Amino acid sequence: MFSKICIAEFVMMCICSLCHLDFDSTLVPSENTLFHWAQRNAEYIVPLYCFDPRHYVGTYNFNLPKTGPFRLHFLLNSIKDLRNTLRSKGSNLVVRRGKPEEVVADLIKQLGSVSSVAFHEEVTSEELNVEKRVKEVCARMKVKVHTCWGSTLYHRDDLPFHHISRLPDVYTQFRKAVETQSRVRPVFPTPETLNPLPPGLEEGDIPTAADLEQPEPVADSRSAFPCSGGESPALERLKHYFWDTNLVASYKETRNGLIGVDYSTKFAPWLAMGCISPRYIYHQIQQYERERTANQSTYWVIFELLWRDYFKFVAVKYGNRLFQIKGLQDKHVPWKLDMKLFDAWKEGRTGVPFVDANMRELAMTGFMSNRGRQNVASFLTKDLGLDWRLGAEWFEYLLIDYDVCSNYGNWLYSAGIGNDPRENRKFNMIKQGLDYDNNGDYVRQWVPELQRIRGGDVHTPWALSSAALSHAEVSLGETYPAPVVVAPEWNRHFNKKPVGSGVGPSARGKKGPSHTPKQHRDRGIDFYFSKSKNL
């Protein structure tokens, strides 16, 4: 009936953490190579999104929930925004619930004359397995398959390595090579109109969380990411952060903050879901540097985008070793499986306030700062000695910005079995807390049972006198846990707290500073390059 129909298949291949069939390009029509290819090669286009039931089961190793309420909510908003965008251009988004290989087969049968099925290539096993099944369906039904590479700043074919096996195992070497020998491809112009759906094809309802048997998230006014999913909010965020406020020009100084929306770009959730392209951000940075200013902060946004690229290419190089207990280094570590300790960590009940504050923020909002992630990962692997995959799968469940390659790559890095050139990197929880939350405002925001402990003392309640604890209405082991561990190196920092510690509300107020203290602004750089192991 229809001579040329291209099913553009937008399938999330593991919405948890970026196991997906390239969200980056699938949810942004203006930058999606598939759309531009389909426009040239098909009379009708069927943009398709499948809610795969495999995304709503347990994780691979520990059967933890796989898709958390905040990410699902963000996804549903992204799908609604994408549908609205496609409608405005004369198309629509077809939504189905089911396994992509089965949905595609049903649509090919229903439409009768499909020329091609197109999708973006992914790199990790769950996504690759779905790709394989879709290709088998198409081969059986004599339909061509067209694939594209997407989601990274630098295209895979433009890397300055003859083969992916030559990819450096150290980020700095990768960064220097691509910055000097590769180029970022331009973004595609936004099409004014798109080829329509075939006549008579039903768009399908966008399910609710209840339809997917998932809980609705509860909004929290303290959230550092009170944002909606979709390309439209992503573009508005970029406009705000770049052009309306010039915050990007001070990004490097504020990026290690803990409180508020504007201490960092907050692009990660939209990047992970494919609502905005890293190439679009890059070219906006280039324009900003031409028209406003170019400095270390504007460069540092690109530096972070390169980390995202690097972990994806690491996944291409190492395959399933990304998920294996010995990691990329094939290194045996006697990890523990103490579920009582793990429960204390994930619920923010370790008795170490800086860790607990971060874990509670994650549980209650789906978001955690970059600084927080580094610390809680180090605490789980180095202080508790727990299997790093427990932490990786918990992040997979809860993070709004879960990206499979970045999540597992970072956990391997923290566990000392990934791409870190320095062995035995360990964060000092007390030093880190005092460096980045020296007045304790962040801890008091998320650990209200300690709110009457003023100043930096809030980071070490077990070191306070019985009288001070009583005055603060804190009873260790009752109103707040005693610490599950006290590392010996923490003691060096007990007496380095800011002047004015005591009992009562913070002079800075409930919200506290949303910036990084000046003396610690470059600590993010130290994390990557410093030779000091006392972090």
Phi and psi in degrees as a GROMACS rama.xvg file:
@    title "Ramachandran Plot"
@    xaxis  label "Phi"
@    yaxis  label "Psi"
@TYPE xy
-112.419  125.833  PHE-2
-71.6062  -33.5759  SER-3
-142.836  109.636  LYS-4
-127.861  128.526  ILE-5
-110.825  117.685  CYS-6
-83.1324  108.61  ILE-7
-86.6048  107.541  ALA-8
-93.0432  110.662  GLU-9
-105.566  89.5762  PHE-10
-112.529  127.647  VAL-11
-81.5338  111.792  MET-12
-86.6636  21.9179  MET-13
146.12  74.1296  CYS-14
-52.9512  -21.9893  ILE-15
-71.7966  106.218  CYS-16
80.231  4.60822  SER-17
102.559  26.3743  LEU-18
-85.5372  91.5952  CYS-19
-148.498  168.888  HIS-20
-90.3523  82.3305  LEU-21
30.4809  86.9284  ASP-22
-66.4753  -34.5924  PHE-23
-54.2306  -43.0966  ASP-24
-97.6935  -17.9868  SER-25
-76.1951  -28.979  THR-26
-101.991  11.245  LEU-27
-128.449  91.7661  VAL-28
-56.1908  -36.8653  PRO-29
-66.4507  -22.5124  SER-30
-119.237  14.8806  GLU-31
-94.6639  114.867  ASN-32
-61.8574  -28.8751  THR-33
-64.9542  -42.135  LEU-34
-60.0823  -44.3704  PHE-35
-68.3329  -37.4127  HIS-36
-65.2295  -44.4763  TRP-37
-65.5322  -37.3324  ALA-38
-58.067  -35.2393  GLN-39
-82.9518  -20.0123  ARG-40
-121.659  3.06785  ASN-41
-142.652  143.392  ALA-42
-77.2845  -37.092  GLU-43
-125.137  144.135  TYR-44
-125.126  135.996  ILE-45
-114.556  89.6335  VAL-46
-66.4808  122.948  PRO-47
-124.234  132.9  LEU-48
-124.058  126.619  TYR-49
-108.709  128.772  CYS-50
-86.7771  97.4254  PHE-51
-78.2857  122.374  ASP-52
-61.0636  -19.8682  PRO-53
-69.0865  -12.8706  ARG-54
-80.9411  -8.26702  HIS-55
-120.947  29.1552  TYR-56
-112.372  -160.593  VAL-57
-85.9365  160.941  GLY-58
-71.9328  166.384  THR-59
-65.2045  -47.9265  TYR-60
-90.8083  -40.7417  ASN-61
-121.351  7.41866  PHE-62
55.0078  35.4639  ASN-63
-75.581  158.843  LEU-64
-56.9264  145.879  PRO-65
-98.6868  -33.9218  LYS-66
-125.874  114.376  THR-67
-80.3804  164.996  GLY-68
-64.9108  -35.1261  PRO-69
-71.3786  -40.4601  PHE-70
-69.2734  -38.5575  ARG-71
-62.6727  -42.9897  LEU-72
-60.0055  -43.575  HIS-73
-63.2018  -41.2878  PHE-74
-62.5941  -47.6987  LEU-75
-60.0871  -40.2864  LEU-76
-65.1329  -36.9556  ASN-77
-65.5251  -40.6336  SER-78
-65.0405  -42.088  ILE-79
-62.3029  -42.5296  LYS-80
-65.69  -40.3748  ASP-81
-63.615  -42.9944  LEU-82
-60.5507  -43.4877  ARG-83
-62.5299  -40.8667  ASN-84
-63.8635  -45.9612  THR-85
-64.2714  -39.9001  LEU-86
-60.9792  -38.9165  ARG-87
-67.0509  -15.999  SER-88
-109.304  13.62  LYS-89
89.3049  8.57853  GLY-90
-118.352  -159.435  SER-91
-165.66  164.971  ASN-92
-104.213  122.245  LEU-93
-86.0116  125.952  VAL-94
-116.655  132.038  VAL-95
-137.33  152.406  ARG-96
-107.205  124.876  ARG-97
149.837  171.955  GLY-98
-68.4829  133.717  LYS-99
-54.1767  -41.3608  PRO-100
-63.1468  -33.3141  GLU-101
-78.302  -39.2284  GLU-102
-63.6208  -45.0322  VAL-103
-61.8782  -43.3746  VAL-104
-59.948  -43.6383  ALA-105
-63.238  -41.5711  ASP-106
-67.8696  -39.3115  LEU-107
-60.9802  -43.3765  ILE-108
-63.2795  -43.8718  LYS-109
-65.0836  -42.9949  GLN-110
-82.1346  -28.6272  LEU-111
85.6749  -29.4101  GLY-112
-144.724  72.914  SER-113
-96.9391  128.564  VAL-114
-86.2737  -38.0385  SER-115
-150.543  151.681  SER-116
-117.617  127.88  VAL-117
-122.9  141.973  ALA-118
-157.382  162.884  PHE-119
-83.2413  145.405  HIS-120
-78.1832  143.049  GLU-121
-118.135  179.194  GLU-122
-128.082  -12.7181  VAL-123
-107.963  162.777  THR-124
-61.3441  -44.2693  SER-125
-62.8252  -42.6416  GLU-126
-66.9592  -41.6616  GLU-127
-64.8526  -35.1639  LEU-128
-64.2679  -39.4172  ASN-129
-68.3383  -42.923  VAL-130
-54.9063  -45.1476  GLU-131
-60.0118  -43.3462  LYS-132
-67.3414  -38.7897  ARG-133
-63.599  -42.9064  VAL-134
-62.805  -38.9916  LYS-135
-64.3908  -40.0423  GLU-136
-61.1826  -46.7613  VAL-137
-65.2525  -39.2529  CYS-138
-63.6401  -41.981  ALA-139
-65.1112  -33.5235  ARG-140
-98.672  10.0621  MET-141
57.0661  46.452  LYS-142
-116.71  134.426  VAL-143
-70.1804  153.168  LYS-144
-118.464  132.337  VAL-145
-122.324  127.698  HIS-146
-122.552  153.107  THR-147
-133.822  157.204  CYS-148
-93.7987  138.801  TRP-149
-153.762  -176.907  GLY-150
83.9224  -15.3508  SER-151
-103.917  158.647  THR-152
-66.3665  -50.1611  LEU-153
-98.6058  132.858  TYR-154
-67.2248  143.35  HIS-155
-54.4768  -38.7357  ARG-156
-72.7572  -12.2485  ASP-157
-99.6989  2.70558  ASP-158
-68.3225  143.334  LEU-159
-84.8277  38.5439  PRO-160
-126.72  134.137  PHE-161
-63.615  -29.8857  HIS-162
-148.187  151.907  HIS-163
-60.5807  -23.3366  ILE-164
-65.543  -17.5817  SER-165
-88.5419  0.378305  ARG-166
-58.1125  128.166  LEU-167
-61.3784  149.697  PRO-168
-90.0752  3.76008  ASP-169
-123.462  129.594  VAL-170
-56.4997  -44.6921  TYR-171
-58.8575  -39.2631  THR-172
-65.6285  -40.284  GLN-173
-61.908  -49.5454  PHE-174
-58.433  -47.8561  ARG-175
-63.837  -36.7438  LYS-176
-67.1684  -47.9646  ALA-177
-71.1952  -33.9441  VAL-178
-66.8431  -29.8673  GLU-179
-99.1852  -21.1931  THR-180
-122.201  -4.7566  GLN-181
-124.377  170.131  SER-182
-134.525  153.031  ARG-183
-86.5635  127.824  VAL-184
-69.3079  152.64  ARG-185
-70.3192  159.68  PRO-186
-82.3801  157.053  VAL-187
-78.3191  147.051  PHE-188
-65.918  147.731  PRO-189
-72.7841  122.612  THR-190
-70.9744  138.096  PRO-191
-70.6974  -37.4438  GLU-192
-135.985  156.999  THR-193
-121.859  151.395  LEU-194
-60.3385  144.7  ASN-195
-80.1633  172.116  PRO-196
-69.9504  155.819  LEU-197
-61.009  143.127  PRO-198
-56.7286  137.258  PRO-199
88.5189  -5.83844  GLY-200
-81.3228  123.051  LEU-201
-74.3456  139.101  GLU-202
-72.4229  -34.3855  GLU-203
86.9925  145.721  GLY-204
-79.9254  144.701  ASP-205
-80.8544  122.074  ILE-206
-70.0028  162.406  PRO-207
-96.0155  170.571  THR-208
-59.958  -38.8737  ALA-209
-62.891  -38.7802  ALA-210
-59.6098  -33.7293  ASP-211
-92.1967  9.20143  LEU-212
57.2269  40.3451  GLU-213
-120.098  150.728  GLN-214
-74.9374  152.798  PRO-215
-80.3322  140.686  GLU-216
-74.5724  153.942  PRO-217
-103.933  121.887  VAL-218
-66.3983  144.34  ALA-219
-127.38  124.135  ASP-220
-65.1031  -15.954  SER-221
-84.8173  -4.75298  ARG-222
-59.0607  137.261  SER-223
-85.033  -2.676  ALA-224
-138.027  71.2365  PHE-225
-88.3548  50.2666  PRO-226
-115.192  160.113  CYS-227
-100.515  156.386  SER-228
-79.5317  157.82  GLY-229
123.334  158.638  GLY-230
-64.7388  -38.9562  GLU-231
-61.7675  -50.5954  SER-232
-63.0301  -32.0826  PRO-233
-64.739  -44.502  ALA-234
-67.2102  -35.4998  LEU-235
-66.289  -39.6036  GLU-236
-62.503  -44.3756  ARG-237
-62.6025  -43.336  LEU-238
-58.6895  -45.1818  LYS-239
-62.609  -48.3132  HIS-240
-73.9377  -32.5621  TYR-241
-91.8094  -66.1056  PHE-242
-89.2577  -31.6084  TRP-243
-84.0327  -34.0802  ASP-244
-120.956  -13.5496  THR-245
60.3284  23.461  ASN-246
-63.4577  -27.9477  LEU-247
-60.4071  -26.8503  VAL-248
-73.9863  -9.63416  ALA-249
-123.616  18.3528  SER-250
-56.063  -43.4879  TYR-251
-64.9466  -29.9554  LYS-252
-78.7164  -24.8738  GLU-253
-109.248  -9.38808  THR-254
-63.82  -18.2141  ARG-255
-95.4152  18.5439  ASN-256
-69.2134  174.302  GLY-257
-131.32  -25.2487  LEU-258
-119.737  132.704  ILE-259
103.24  169.035  GLY-260
-84.8801  -31.2739  VAL-261
-100.256  8.87978  ASP-262
-72.7682  -18.269  TYR-263
-143.15  173.246  SER-264
-64.9642  -34.7326  THR-265
63.0677  24.409  LYS-266
-74.5794  -20.2627  PHE-267
-54.9539  -45.7156  ALA-268
-61.0944  -40.1381  PRO-269
-70.4196  -36.3157  TRP-270
-63.4781  -44.1829  LEU-271
-63.4621  -36.378  ALA-272
-87.3318  -7.90535  MET-273
83.3994  20.2837  GLY-274
-82.8185  -18.5755  CYS-275
-144.277  147.991  ILE-276
-96.8682  141.266  SER-277
-61.3778  -30.9737  PRO-278
-67.6636  -36.4849  ARG-279
-64.4447  -44.1993  TYR-280
-60.6585  -44.7641  ILE-281
-57.3953  -48.6553  TYR-282
-70.3628  -28.2205  HIS-283
-67.7098  -38.7263  GLN-284
-60.7836  -44.9559  ILE-285
-60.0796  -42.6365  GLN-286
-65.6362  -42.0817  GLN-287
-61.7057  -41.5944  TYR-288
-66.3161  -32.4547  GLU-289
-72.0107  -40.0951  ARG-290
-96.3656  -24.4883  GLU-291
-119.778  -78.0503  ARG-292
-158.479  151.761  THR-293
-121.637  124.441  ALA-294
-150.707  -171.431  ASN-295
-63.7589  -31.1349  GLN-296
-68.2594  -45.2736  SER-297
-64.104  -38.4905  THR-298
-64.2581  -35.9004  TYR-299
-66.9814  -24.6919  TRP-300
-63.8805  -42.919  VAL-301
-66.5787  -39.2423  ILE-302
-53.766  -43.3638  PHE-303
-71.2731  -36.6174  GLU-304
-62.1614  -33.8217  LEU-305
-68.2234  -33.8051  LEU-306
-59.8385  -42.5669  TRP-307
-60.8769  -45.4906  ARG-308
-57.5806  -47.6978  ASP-309
-58.1691  -46.0164  TYR-310
-65.0403  -31.6824  PHE-311
-69.529  -41.7086  LYS-312
-71.5473  -30.7044  PHE-313
-60.7525  -40.2251  VAL-314
-64.5662  -36.2785  ALA-315
-63.5794  -42.9478  VAL-316
-68.263  -43.9098  LYS-317
-103.109  -10.9934  TYR-318
58.8693  -133.956  GLY-319
-69.9202  -8.34586  ASN-320
-62.6491  -19.9618  ARG-321
-59.3846  -27.0401  LEU-322
-107.964  -5.33357  PHE-323
-85.8799  149.406  GLN-324
-59.9945  -30.4155  ILE-325
-85.1865  -7.83079  LYS-326
69.6015  -161.943  GLY-327
-73.1199  -24.8465  LEU-328
-90.0176  -0.140562  GLN-329
50.8039  47.479  ASP-330
-107.698  125.629  LYS-331
-81.916  124.288  HIS-332
-128.348  132.677  VAL-333
-77.5821  69.0975  PRO-334
-63.3064  146.961  TRP-335
-95.5479  154.835  LYS-336
-121.996  68.667  LEU-337
-99.1308  98.4335  ASP-338
-70.1775  -24.3658  MET-339
-67.1395  -44.2271  LYS-340
-64.3599  -41.1174  LEU-341
-61.495  -43.0586  PHE-342
-60.9168  -40.8923  ASP-343
-62.4467  -40.8264  ALA-344
-64.4751  -51.5389  TRP-345
-71.0957  -23.9181  LYS-346
-95.425  0.435499  GLU-347
69.0399  45.0372  GLY-348
-128.279  35.0958  ARG-349
-82.1332  -15.4163  THR-350
82.1631  3.08119  GLY-351
-108.345  102.603  VAL-352
-56.374  -39.5581  PRO-353
-65.3877  -38.3414  PHE-354
-67.121  -47.349  VAL-355
-63.393  -39.2993  ASP-356
-61.421  -44.9765  ALA-357
-65.3933  -42.1069  ASN-358
-69.0667  -33.8598  MET-359
-70.1637  -39.3785  ARG-360
-58.7587  -44.59  GLU-361
-60.046  -48.0359  LEU-362
-64.8139  -32.4539  ALA-363
-96.8122  -11.2021  MET-364
-134.824  -15.5517  THR-365
79.5413  9.7807  GLY-366
-134.85  150.719  PHE-367
-151.861  142.914  MET-368
-64.1573  161.317  SER-369
-60.8649  -41.3813  ASN-370
-61.8224  -43.4446  ARG-371
-62.6871  -41.8467  GLY-372
-61.7984  -42.5838  ARG-373
-61.0041  -40.1677  GLN-374
-73.0562  -46.9716  ASN-375
-69.3642  -29.2544  VAL-376
-69.1484  -43.6141  ALA-377
-62.704  -40.699  SER-378
-62.9142  -44.4597  PHE-379
-65.2734  -43.0837  LEU-380
-86.0688  -37.8179  THR-381
-98.6611  -38.0461  LYS-382
-87.3545  -39.9807  ASP-383
-94.0551  -21.5675  LEU-384
68.3195  25.3541  GLY-385
-84.1239  154.436  LEU-386
-52.4962  120.474  ASP-387
-58.7566  -25.8735  TRP-388
-68.6481  -24.3747  ARG-389
-60.2896  -47.618  LEU-390
-65.8444  -42.1436  GLY-391
-62.1401  -41.2232  ALA-392
-74.6946  -28.9149  GLU-393
-69.264  -40.4828  TRP-394
-64.2772  -38.4305  PHE-395
-57.7591  -39.3494  GLU-396
-68.1882  -48.4865  TYR-397
-96.9037  -30.9191  LEU-398
-65.6461  130.675  LEU-399
-62.3811  -39.0148  ILE-400
-97.4962  29.1855  ASP-401
-57.5402  125.294  TYR-402
-129.678  121.697  ASP-403
-56.9278  -44.6989  VAL-404
-71.5762  -45.4053  CYS-405
-66.2255  -40.2907  SER-406
-63.7663  -54.0541  ASN-407
-71.4963  -34.2407  TYR-408
-62.6758  -42.1205  GLY-409
-68.9366  -37.8339  ASN-410
-66.4559  -39.2929  TRP-411
-62.3254  -41.0499  LEU-412
-58.5797  -49.134  TYR-413
-65.8121  -34.0176  SER-414
-77.6007  -8.54851  ALA-415
80.8921  20.6705  GLY-416
-129.453  23.099  ILE-417
-119.881  -129.07  GLY-418
-98.0995  21.8298  ASN-419
-85.6936  120.094  ASP-420
-71.3747  -12.8583  PRO-421
-104.416  127.943  ARG-422
-83.1096  152.698  GLU-423
61.9126  32.0179  ASN-424
-65.2282  126.649  ARG-425
-140.315  132.306  LYS-426
-88.4309  139.557  PHE-427
-92.0205  109.945  ASN-428
-60.4415  -36.3197  MET-429
-74.5604  -45.8592  ILE-430
-60.2382  -43.7905  LYS-431
-63.3983  -43.4154  GLN-432
-60.7888  -43.958  GLY-433
-71.2381  -32.0626  LEU-434
-67.3603  -43.0359  ASP-435
-109.609  -10.1078  TYR-436
-143.202  54.8749  ASP-437
-66.0067  -24.5011  ASN-438
-94.438  -5.00869  ASN-439
81.0386  11.6437  GLY-440
-63.0185  -40.3185  ASP-441
-65.1938  -45.1656  TYR-442
-60.1947  -46.6765  VAL-443
-64.8  -28.2255  ARG-444
-65.0035  -37.9518  GLN-445
-106.476  -12.0726  TRP-446
-123.747  73.394  VAL-447
-63.4221  -21.0481  PRO-448
-66.5514  -11.7924  GLU-449
-107.15  11.8497  LEU-450
-65.7644  -18.5857  GLN-451
-89.1527  -0.54149  ARG-452
-91.3523  118.65  ILE-453
-94.0525  152.138  ARG-454
67.1791  -157.957  GLY-455
-68.8266  -13.7074  GLY-456
-59.2401  -22.0986  ASP-457
-65.1347  -17.8753  VAL-458
-78.6709  -18.1186  HIS-459
-137.499  65.3012  THR-460
-62.8241  -28.4892  PRO-461
-68.3853  -16.6962  TRP-462
-90.1109  -4.24098  ALA-463
-81.3473  157.813  LEU-464
-71.484  160.752  SER-465
-59.5142  -37.549  SER-466
-65.6403  -41.9693  ALA-467
-65.7571  -41.1044  ALA-468
-64.6727  -42.7368  LEU-469
-62.2232  -43.313  SER-470
-62.3804  -33.4253  HIS-471
-85.5774  1.96474  ALA-472
60.2083  38.798  GLU-473
-115.307  129.376  VAL-474
-124.36  106.33  SER-475
-62.3335  133.295  LEU-476
89.9645  -9.42728  GLY-477
-123.958  -71.2283  GLU-478
-79.624  -23.6487  THR-479
-150.313  140.604  TYR-480
-65.01  148.114  PRO-481
-69.7398  149.876  ALA-482
-62.305  137.143  PRO-483
-73.1243  -18.4125  VAL-484
-157.385  147.043  VAL-485
-129.715  108.325  VAL-486
-72.9862  140.708  ALA-487
-59.5842  -32.5069  PRO-488
-71.6876  -13.7752  GLU-489
-66.2548  -31.0934  TRP-490
-58.0528  -27.5656  ASN-491
-64.1127  -17.1048  ARG-492
-112.565  3.62204  HIS-493
-63.8866  -31.008  PHE-494
-102.297  18.2013  ASN-495
-112.517  28.2146  LYS-496
-82.5599  154.171  LYS-497
-63.0279  150.043  PRO-498
-63.5293  143.209  VAL-499
105.41  7.29871  GLY-500
-62.8979  150.459  SER-501
165.328  -149.374  GLY-502
-117.564  138.813  VAL-503
129.117  175.479  GLY-504
-69.9826  152.618  PRO-505
-69.1704  141.586  SER-506
-66.8817  -20.728  ALA-507
-81.4861  -8.96462  ARG-508
93.8025  177.245  GLY-509
-63.7634  -39.7979  LYS-510
-78.5946  -34.2677  LYS-511
72.0525  -176.982  GLY-512
-73.3963  141.544  PRO-513
-105.898  20.6782  SER-514
-127.358  164.97  HIS-515
-84.3712  131.994  THR-516
-53.2651  141.103  PRO-517
-53.9823  -40.702  LYS-518
-71.0235  -8.66618  GLN-519
-121.274  16.8416  HIS-520
-66.8254  -26.8473  ARG-521
-96.8007  12.0344  ASP-522
-65.9891  -25.5706  ARG-523
-63.3278  -36.6815  GLY-524
-67.4567  -40.8814  ILE-525
-58.0946  -36.511  ASP-526
-57.7132  -35.7768  PHE-527
-89.0462  -32.0002  TYR-528
-121.408  -19.0274  PHE-529
-65.6694  145.288  SER-530
-88.1041  -11.6386  LYS-531
-72.8033  134.573  SER-532
-97.948  1.66397  LYS-533
-93.4108  76.1991  ASN-534
